[in-house]
Amino acid sequence: MSAAENIVKELREEAGLSVTARTLYSVTHKAKGLYRPDVRDFYKLYFLCERTDQAAPTAGFETTDVGFFRLDELPPLSRGRTIESDLEAAFAFHRGEITQTLFD
């Protein structure tokens, strides 16, 4: 399964959303980021996805709650997985302020 196919599958399973992966906007080496320390060493791939229907998000087996949030109204983040700058980059890419894939 490709990375793009995997993100489509994960969004369907964890949030009940049907999407297509539109573009890869960032590749980050987790150990170089501002994340909580982790013994694992891996890269994080960030995709901008587009919904293929208007179904409401629903929690899956691995999630307790799901929803859409404005950048200034985010719930507490799981900082070992996601930090504010990851989401700020996603919004900037979506608005067209960033047009090339970010990488470190």
VEXVEX-463201 format. One record per residue (C-alpha): y, z, x; chain. Coordinates in steps of 0.2 Angstrom, whole numbers, plus 2048, in hexadecimal, padded with zeros to 3 digits. Example, Ala and Ser with C-alpha at 12.3 -4.5 7.8 and 13.67 -1.06 7.14 Angstrom:
REM residues 2
> 7EA / 827 / 83E / A
> 7FB / 824 / 844 / A
//
This chain:
REM residues 104
> 800 / 800 / 800 / A
> 811 / 7FC / 807 / A
> 81F / 808 / 808 / A
> 829 / 7FF / 7FA / A
> 819 / 7FF / 7EF / A
> 817 / 812 / 7F3 / A
> 828 / 817 / 7EE / A
> 826 / 80D / 7DD / A
> 815 / 817 / 7DA / A
> 81D / 828 / 7DF / A
> 82C / 826 / 7D3 / A
> 820 / 821 / 7C5 / A
> 815 / 830 / 7C9 / A
> 822 / 83D / 7CC / A
> 830 / 838 / 7C1 / A
> 828 / 82C / 7B4 / A
> 834 / 81F / 7B9 / A
> 830 / 80C / 7BB / A
> 83A / 804 / 7C9 / A
> 83A / 7F7 / 7D6 / A
> 83E / 7FB / 7E8 / A
> 84E / 7F0 / 7EB / A
> 852 / 7F4 / 7FD / A
> 84F / 7FF / 80B / A
> 85F / 808 / 80F / A
> 85B / 814 / 81D / A
> 84D / 819 / 829 / A
> 84F / 82A / 831 / A
> 845 / 834 / 83E / A
> 843 / 845 / 835 / A
> 843 / 84E / 846 / A
> 854 / 847 / 84A / A
> 85C / 84C / 839 / A
> 864 / 85B / 832 / A
> 854 / 860 / 829 / A
> 84B / 871 / 82A / A
> 83F / 871 / 839 / A
> 82E / 869 / 836 / A
> 81E / 869 / 841 / A
> 81B / 857 / 83A / A
> 823 / 848 / 843 / A
> 827 / 839 / 837 / A
> 834 / 82D / 831 / A
> 83C / 82D / 820 / A
> 83E / 81C / 817 / A
> 84B / 81C / 80A / A
> 84B / 80F / 7FC / A
> 858 / 80A / 7EF / A
> 84E / 807 / 7DF / A
> 853 / 7FE / 7CF / A
> 84C / 804 / 7BE / A
> 842 / 7F7 / 7B5 / A
> 843 / 800 / 7A4 / A
> 84E / 80E / 79C / A
> 841 / 81B / 799 / A
> 847 / 82D / 79C / A
> 840 / 835 / 7AC / A
> 832 / 841 / 7A9 / A
> 82A / 84E / 7B5 / A
> 819 / 849 / 7BC / A
> 80B / 854 / 7C4 / A
> 815 / 857 / 7D4 / A
> 826 / 85B / 7CC / A
> 82C / 869 / 7C1 / A
> 83C / 860 / 7BB / A
> 844 / 84F / 7BD / A
> 855 / 847 / 7B9 / A
> 864 / 83D / 7BE / A
> 872 / 845 / 7C7 / A
> 883 / 840 / 7CD / A
> 886 / 843 / 7E0 / A
> 892 / 852 / 7DC / A
> 886 / 85A / 7D0 / A
> 875 / 85B / 7DA / A
> 869 / 869 / 7D7 / A
> 864 / 873 / 7E6 / A
> 85B / 868 / 7F2 / A
> 84A / 86A / 7FB / A
> 853 / 86A / 80C / A
> 842 / 867 / 815 / A
> 841 / 856 / 80C / A
> 853 / 851 / 807 / A
> 864 / 855 / 80E / A
> 875 / 850 / 806 / A
> 879 / 843 / 813 / A
> 869 / 839 / 80D / A
> 86F / 839 / 7FB / A
> 881 / 835 / 801 / A
> 87B / 826 / 80A / A
> 871 / 820 / 7FB / A
> 881 / 821 / 7F0 / A
> 88B / 818 / 7FD / A
> 87E / 80A / 7FF / A
> 87D / 808 / 7EC / A
> 890 / 807 / 7EB / A
> 890 / 7F9 / 7F9 / A
> 899 / 804 / 805 / A
> 88A / 803 / 811 / A
> 882 / 7F2 / 812 / A
> 876 / 7F3 / 820 / A
> 867 / 7FE / 822 / A
> 86A / 80E / 82B / A
> 85F / 814 / 838 / A
> 85F / 820 / 847 / A
//
